[in-house]
Amino acid sequence: MQNRAKTVFLGGRRGGFTLVEVLVSTALTAVVMSQVAVVLVSSQRIMEATMADVELSIQSHELREKLFYDVYDDGGLMDACKADLDFSKKGGADSVTFKPKKGQKNKVGVGANKRLAASNQKKDKWLECGTMVFQGTNVFDYVATSGVVRVNMDLAILIGSRTYKQQHRMQTVIMNNQ
């Protein structure tokens, strides 16, 4: 008889979980998983923004080197002759025409595709650095008293469905007074 009582007592609870236990564990799991999802999405966006920032920095530095030092290998704005600098707006976009110490006249401006283009540009459009585009059309400034050429680079890059922006202001002093 003693064995039967033990069996009945243990048999009353057949193992498994009650409805309350299942609901509580499901709610806790849902809270934890939702927080994990938020952290993953936030981390992905931060990583994407950081990569876009680095990419824009690299591309703008490359464009700076090309524009100031070796526009079509003849020399860039830094080697330009002050007397041959001509800043103009055509179609609302800035452009600069200049003649370097060596080589022929060159015109650099923002095209319809919101990228810089040079009149002496090679077939591979080497002045277009990567996937960045200009946000504005006011790119070139010239301070006649000091011979300083400023390039306002308000740049953007599209990654996925998001646009990341960066602003740079670069300048060089024209050393050639001819």
N, C-alpha and C positions, 0 to 999 in steps of 0.2 A: 504494500500500500504506500509505503514511503516513496518508492520509485514513481508511482503513478502521480502523486501529488507534485513531485518535482517536475515531471513532464508537463503537467497541466500548467504549472506556474511559468515554466519557460516557454511553453507553447502559446501562452497568451500574447506574448510579444514575438512576432514572427521574424524579426529582423527588418531592415529597411529604414526608411526615413519617414517622418511625419510630414504632412503638408506644410506646416509652419517652418520646419527645418529646410525644406526644399525652397520655399519662397525666400527665406532669409539668405540662403547661400546664393540663389540666383540674383537677388538684388545686389549683394556684395560683389559678385562677379561682374555684373553689369557696370557698377560704379568704377571698379578697378579698370576694366577694359575700356571704358569711355575716356578715362584719364590717360591711359596708354595711347589711345588713338589721337588725343589732343596733342600729346607730347611729340608723337611721330610726325604729325602734320606741321606743327610749329618748327620742328627741327629741319624738316625738308624745306620749308620756306626760308628759314634763316640761311641754310646752306645754299639755296638757289640765289638769294640776294647777295651773299658773300661772293659767290662765283661770278655773278653779273658785275659786281663792283670791281673785282680783280680783272675781269675781261675788258671792261671799259677803261680801266687804268692802263693796261697793256696796249690796247688799241690806240688810245689817245697819245701815249708816249711815242708809239711807232709813227703816228701821223705827224706829231711834232717834229720828229727827226727828219721825216721826208719833206715836210713843208719848209722848215727853216734851213736845212743843210743840203738836201740833194734833190730838189724838184727836177726830175728828168735828167739827173746826173750832171746838169750844167751848173748847179749851185742853187740854193734856195733863197728865201727872203733875206737871210743874213748876209748873203753875198750880193744883194741887189744894189744897183746904183740909185742914189736918192733922186737924181734928176729924172729917172725913168720909172718912178713909182706912180701908178695911177689907180686910185680907188674909185669904184663906181658901183651903182646899184642898177641892175637890169632885171626887170620883172620882179622887183621887190627883194632880190637876193644880192648880197654883197659879192664883189669880186675885186681882185687886185691884179694889175698888169705890171710886170717888172722885167728888167733885163739884168741878169747876173753878170759878173765880171767876165765870165767866159760863156759862150753859147748864145742862143737866140732868145728873143722876148718870149715870155710865157704869161699866160693868164690863168689864174686859179680862182674858182668860184664855187658856190653851192649850186648844184644842179637840181632838176625837177625831182630827182630821186632822194633829195635831202642829203646828198653826199658831196664831198669835194671832188672836183674834176679839174684837170689841167688841160690847156689847149694843146700842149705837147705830150699828152698822156699816151703811154704805150697801150697796146691792144689789150693787155691783161688788167687794165684799170688799176694799176698798182697804188694809186693815191687813195683809193678806197680801202681803208684798213678794216678788215673784218666785217662784222654785221652792224656796226654802230651807224646811227644817222644823226643829223643835226636837228635840233628842235626848233631853232629860230633861223632867221635869215641875216641877222646882224652879226656877221662873223669877224670882219676886218675893221680895225681902227688904226688911225695914223696920227701921231703927235708930231707935228711939223717942227716945233721948236727943239725937241730933243732927238728927233729921228727915230722914234720908237714905233714899231709896228706891233699891235696887239691882236691876238687871235682869241676871240671869245668862243669857247667850245662848250656849248650846251648840248650834250650828247645823250642819246638814249639807245638802249638795246632791248629787243623783245625776246623774252625767253618764255616759251609756252604761251600762256595767255596774259602774262604780266609784262609791263614795261618798266625797266629800271633806268634811272636817270643819274647823270653826273655832270657837274659843271667845272670847267677849268678855264683859267685865263692865262694865256702864255704871251710872252712878249720878247722881242729881240730889238737890239739897237742896230740901225743901218750904219755900217762903218765906212762904206764907200761913198764919198761925196761927189763923185763924178757925175 
